[in-house]
């Protein structure tokens, strides 16, 4: 628009109008806005069945700690460390090292959780002494550990050797998460 035409438009709009002139101007601006809105491309709305399908993949009730929702089912969360203690015959050694305890006085070990994934937990205390499993709270899930002991605890699964010998504790217990996983 040329400067002179724009100046003329502003001057015209700035002049006092009669009621009839003001209503005509208002009507023209409303019609112009409505036609512009009608001409504008509309954003695609998702199909109603697509929204319902997406809602069906959520887990109800919500998955617990150390679990993830996959296709509407709660499954074990991804493993934190690659290999868990497997307890070969005869009774094997310590769990694979996956980190260090705070103060660098001991190693963390990779264990199998009750959810079925691997987690890195403190095997020793801050003094480097092995944690006595009998002093740890019994559990049935890592969520139970979180609810009763606190955040950052995993429920270690009871494991057996291929010949059926018990490896470690006879009951699942809440182990503290590794202070410094590697």
C-alpha positions in Angstrom: 0.0 0.0 0.0 1.4 3.4 -0.9 2.1 5.9 1.9 -0.5 8.4 0.6 -3.3 5.7 0.5 -2.3 4.5 4.0 -2.4 8.1 5.3 -5.8 8.6 3.8 -7.1 5.4 5.4 -5.8 6.4 8.8 -7.2 9.9 8.5 -10.6 8.5 7.5 -10.7 6.0 10.3 -9.7 8.7 12.8 -12.5 11.0 11.9 -15.7 10.9 13.9 -18.3 8.6 12.4 -22.0 8.5 12.5 -23.6 5.5 14.1 -24.6 4.1 10.7 -21.0 4.6 9.4 -19.5 3.0 12.5 -21.8 -0.1 12.2 -20.9 -0.4 8.5 -17.2 -0.3 9.3 -17.6 -2.9 12.1 -19.6 -5.2 9.9 -17.0 -5.0 7.1 -14.2 -5.8 9.5 -16.1 -8.8 10.9 -16.9 -10.1 7.5 -13.2 -9.6 6.5 -12.1 -11.5 9.6 -14.6 -14.3 9.1 -13.7 -14.8 5.4 -10.0 -14.8 6.3 -10.6 -17.5 8.9 -12.6 -19.6 6.5 -9.9 -19.3 3.9 -7.1 -20.3 6.3 -6.0 -23.9 6.2 -7.2 -25.9 9.3 -4.9 -28.0 11.4 -5.6 -31.7 11.2 -7.5 -33.0 14.1 -6.5 -36.6 15.2 -9.2 -39.1 14.4 -11.3 -40.0 17.4 -10.3 -43.7 17.2 -6.6 -42.7 17.2 -7.0 -40.9 20.5 -8.8 -43.9 22.0 -6.2 -46.3 20.8 -3.4 -44.2 22.3 -5.2 -44.2 25.7 -5.4 -48.0 25.6 -1.6 -48.3 25.7 -1.4 -46.7 29.1 -0.9 -49.0 32.1 -3.7 -48.9 34.7 -2.9 -48.9 37.5 0.4 -47.0 36.9 3.5 -49.2 36.9 5.6 -49.3 40.0 9.2 -48.3 40.6 11.7 -50.3 38.4 8.9 -51.0 35.9 8.0 -49.5 32.5 4.7 -49.6 30.6 4.9 -51.5 27.3 1.8 -52.0 25.1 -0.5 -51.6 28.1 1.5 -54.0 30.4 4.0 -53.3 33.2 7.3 -54.9 32.5 10.8 -54.7 34.0 12.6 -51.4 33.4 15.8 -51.6 31.3 18.7 -53.1 33.1 21.2 -50.7 34.8 24.1 -53.1 34.5 24.8 -55.7 31.8 25.2 -59.0 33.7 23.7 -60.1 37.0 25.1 -62.6 39.5 24.4 -66.0 38.1 25.6 -68.3 40.9 27.2 -71.2 39.0 27.9 -74.6 40.6 29.6 -74.9 43.0 28.5 -71.7 44.7 30.1 -68.9 42.7 31.9 -65.8 43.7 30.7 -62.2 44.2 28.4 -60.4 41.8 30.0 -58.6 38.8 31.3 -55.2 39.8 29.3 -52.3 38.5 30.5 -49.3 40.5 32.0 -48.1 43.8 30.5 -47.4 47.2 30.7 -43.8 48.5 34.2 -43.2 49.9 35.7 -45.7 47.5 35.8 -48.3 50.2 34.0 -51.1 48.4 32.4 -52.3 45.2 28.9 -52.3 44.0 27.5 -55.5 42.5 25.0 -56.3 39.7 22.0 -58.3 41.0 18.8 -59.7 39.5 15.7 -57.8 40.8 12.3 -59.3 41.5 11.1 -57.5 38.4 13.5 -59.4 36.2 16.1 -56.8 35.3 19.6 -56.1 36.6 20.4 -53.4 39.1 23.6 -52.1 40.6 23.5 -52.1 44.4 25.9 -51.4 47.3 27.5 -54.7 48.5 29.5 -53.0 51.2 29.0 -50.2 53.7 31.1 -47.0 53.8 33.8 -48.9 55.8 34.2 -51.5 53.1 32.5 -54.2 55.2 30.0 -56.5 53.3 26.4 -55.7 54.2 24.7 -58.4 56.2 21.7 -59.4 54.1 19.8 -60.6 57.2 19.7 -56.9 58.4 17.9 -55.8 55.2 14.1 -55.5 55.0 12.3 -58.4 53.1 10.3 -57.4 50.0 8.3 -58.7 47.1 9.0 -55.8 44.7 11.2 -52.8 44.3 8.1 -50.6 44.6 7.6 -52.1 48.1 11.2 -51.2 49.0 10.7 -47.6 47.8 7.5 -47.4 49.8 8.9 -48.9 53.0 12.6 -48.2 53.1 12.9 -45.1 50.8 14.0 -44.1 47.3 16.9 -45.8 45.7 16.4 -49.4 46.9 15.9 -52.5 44.7 14.3 -55.8 45.7 16.9 -58.5 45.0 15.4 -61.7 43.6 16.1 -65.1 45.3 18.5 -66.9 43.0 19.5 -70.6 42.8 22.3 -72.4 41.1 21.6 -74.8 38.2 21.5 -77.7 40.6 19.0 -75.9 42.9 21.3 -74.6 45.6 20.3 -71.4 47.2 22.5 -68.4 46.3 22.6 -65.8 49.0 19.4 -64.9 50.9 16.4 -67.3 51.1 14.1 -64.3 50.8 14.1 -61.2 48.6 15.5 -58.2 50.4 15.8 -54.4 49.8 19.3 -53.5 48.7 20.5 -49.8 48.4 21.3 -48.5 45.0 24.9 -48.1 44.1 26.4 -44.8 45.2 28.7 -44.4 42.1 27.7 -46.8 39.3 30.2 -47.2 36.5 
